[in-house]
Amino acid sequence: MSIHAHRADGRIVIDVADECGGLSPGTEDLLFEPFQRGEKDHHGLGVGLSIASRAVQSMDGAIHVCNLPGTGCVFSIDLPNERMMASAQQADVSPVSSPAARKEMTMP
């Protein structure tokens, strides 16, 4: 798995790429629905992406998936930069506080 972040037009875009092998055609739209689990992975309850989607939407953002058949998926989280900075200042934390996370992320 890899995580990359960058700024674009007043927004922060975070891309999370995995190597799951890709999705079956037509399943992209179902991923963010509650209780949907991957066809290969039957661990968990199938609510993680639904919760993530609602959290991102509550911050005026969007989350999308790009299927790379035979390789994996790239999940893109698109958030307004000013909202992220205001939330971080209110919580008195850096938006990226983990040293390990800072190594993995690139922000030009």
Salt bridges, closest charged atoms under 4 A:
ASP41 OD1 - HIS43 ND1 2.68
ASP60 OD2 - ARG83 NH1 2.76
ASP78 OD1 - ARG11 NE 2.34
